[in-house]
Amino acid sequence: MIDSIKKIYFLDLTDANCLSICRNLLVLKLDNNQLTNVRGFGTLIQLKILSISQNQLQSLDGLQACDSLEILNLAGNYLTG
């Protein structure tokens, strides 16, 4: 059942590592949350659209395996390198 989920939208998240089991996600919008990292997103290998603007991200460690990404929105984060 979880593998059939294609889109998810959340608010007020501080940790999204639980989403790593949703391997067939195509669209993930986590704007305006309190996320500090994207660890665990590496399993989302089919993800095409990821919007994680207005969070508290400081690094993109965890996105390296997301080769299918076409759109990535990171606006309003505190990325340092």
WOUR-V723287 format. One line per field, one symbol per residue. psi: psi as a letter, one per 20 degrees, with the letter a starting at -180 (. if undefined). burial: b if it has 24 or more other C-alpha atoms within 12 Angstrom, else e. A space follows every 50 residues. Layout:
psi->???
burial->???
This chain:
psi->ghiiphqppqqkqipjhhiiimijphpookqlakpirkpiiiimiiphpo olqlbkpiqjpiihimhiphpoojqkrlpi.
burial->eeeeeebeeeeebeebeebbebbbbbbbbbbbbbbbbbbbbbbbbbbbbb bbbbbbbbebeebeebeebeeebbeebeeee
